[in-house]
Each structure stands twice: as structure tokens, then as C-alpha cells.
Amino acid sequence: MVPRRRLTAGARNGYEKGMIRPFETMTATALFVGLSLSGGAQADEARQFGKPLQGLKPTPLADVLARPENGKQLRLEGKVQAVCRNKGCWIELEQGTRSIHVTFEGYSFFLPKDAAGQQAVLEGKLIVKQPTPQEIEHLEHEGAGASAASRVSIEASGVELREAK
């Protein structure tokens, strides 16, 4: 006769403590599938970086570049043309045929390095300052285009990204 195994205090239904039970496996699988599917439904939602946007009225980039006012708070919308290859610490925002260099307030947040091509809405402060030749060279080394040499740039306090349609 085979001796019966006596279950320990924490064991139920023949499963020892720490063993994965079939019900737990099914629950974990269902949760994973559910989260995966819901992620697809939210793909059109904006991803927020930095501070929440305040709802300023959008300003056309052509107007900003034609009459730049240092320190002016504004909102811009456009397509991310380029992103810093090293950290995502700046972008070039394109609107029509124009673009502007954008950094992030106090170096406090970055954008994903694969954000190029996505739609962006940002709010921040207009900076009117001629960059030094060393700053321009540094930015070009990180992948910046002609807008890096412009005396007009934006220091964004918050950015929302959406996939391009």
C-alpha cells in the first residue's frame, strides 16, 4: 500500500504553497491579453510629456518667426521633423515648409527618440537668442537641421504626441 501524503498547512487541492495553480495562470493570461488589446484602442490618444498643456490658442509658426517676442508664451502644433539622437532632449517641429528648434524646460523631460513623424502639440516660451557656433555644431552632431542655427527657438514646458494620420 502507498502511504498517503499529508498536505502541509498552506496546501489546498493538492497544490503546495508557491505553486502556480491553473486558475491563476488563466487569470494572468486573460489580464495580459486584455491589456494588450486595450493598448491598441488607446493608440490615438495623446502621450503627455512635461507639464500638462494649459489650452492656449494655437499660433501659426509663420507668425512666430515673422514677429518673434522673447519670453512670449505660446502653443504650436506640427509634425516632429527630427529628434535628438542621444537623449531625445530636443526636437525640430515642422509646420508647412517652416520648422523651429524646441528644447524642454529645465532639461526636465525628454521625448522618445523615435518620435520623428508624429504629430505634436506643445506649449512653452519663445526664446530669441543667437546660438554660438559650438552650440550649432553640437546640435548638428545630434541630428539637428538648419533650424538649430536660428535665433528663434522654443523652450517647451509640455508636449503631447500623437501618431501621424
Backbone hydrogen bonds, N-H to C=O, Kabsch-Sander energy under -0.5 kcal/mol:
donor,donor_aa,acceptor,acceptor_aa,energy
11,A,8,T,-1.3
12,R,15,Y,-1.2
15,Y,12,R,-2.5
19,M,16,E,-1.8
25,T,21,R,-1.8
26,M,22,P,-2.3
27,T,23,F,-2.4
28,A,24,E,-2.4
29,T,25,T,-2.3
30,A,26,M,-2.5
31,L,27,T,-2.3
32,F,28,A,-2.3
33,V,29,T,-2.5
34,G,30,A,-2.4
35,L,31,L,-2.4
36,S,32,F,-2.2
37,L,33,V,-2.4
38,S,34,G,-2.2
39,G,35,L,-1.7
40,G,36,S,-1.0
41,A,37,L,-1.2
42,Q,38,S,-1.1
43,A,40,G,-1.1
45,E,42,Q,-1.7
47,R,161,L,-2.5
48,Q,46,A,-0.5
49,F,159,V,-2.7
51,K,157,S,-3.0
59,T,75,R,-2.8
63,D,60,P,-0.6
64,V,60,P,-1.7
65,L,61,L,-2.6
66,A,62,A,-1.8
67,R,63,D,-2.2
70,N,68,P,-0.5
71,G,126,L,-3.5
72,K,69,E,-2.2
74,L,124,G,-2.6
75,R,57,K,-0.6
76,L,122,L,-2.4
78,G,120,A,-2.4
79,K,94,E,-2.7
80,V,118,Q,-3.0
81,Q,79,K,-0.7
81,Q,92,E,-3.3
82,A,92,E,-1.0
84,C,90,W,-2.2
85,R,142,E,-1.9
91,I,102,V,-2.3
92,E,82,A,-2.2
93,L,91,I,-0.5
93,L,100,I,-2.6
94,E,79,K,-3.3
95,Q,98,R,-2.9
98,R,95,Q,-1.7
100,I,93,L,-2.0
101,H,152,V,-0.6
102,V,91,I,-3.1
103,T,154,I,-2.8
104,F,89,C,-0.7
105,E,156,A,-3.3
107,Y,104,F,-2.7
108,S,105,E,-2.1
111,L,88,G,-2.6
115,A,112,P,-1.6
117,G,80,V,-3.4
118,Q,115,A,-2.2
119,Q,162,R,-2.3
120,A,78,G,-3.5
121,V,160,E,-2.2
122,L,76,L,-2.7
123,E,158,G,-2.0
124,G,74,L,-2.2
125,K,155,E,-2.4
126,L,72,K,-2.3
127,I,153,S,-3.2
129,K,127,I,-0.6
129,K,151,R,-2.9
136,I,132,T,-2.3
137,E,133,P,-2.5
138,H,134,Q,-2.4
139,L,135,E,-2.5
140,E,136,I,-2.6
141,H,137,E,-2.0
142,E,138,H,-1.1
143,G,140,E,-1.3
144,A,139,L,-2.5
148,A,145,G,-1.6
149,A,146,A,-1.6
150,S,147,S,-1.0
153,S,127,I,-2.6
153,S,151,R,-0.5
154,I,101,H,-2.2
155,E,125,K,-2.8
156,A,103,T,-2.9
156,A,154,I,-0.7
157,S,123,E,-2.7
158,G,123,E,-1.5
159,V,49,F,-2.7
160,E,121,V,-2.9
161,L,47,R,-2.3
162,R,119,Q,-2.6
163,E,43,A,-0.5
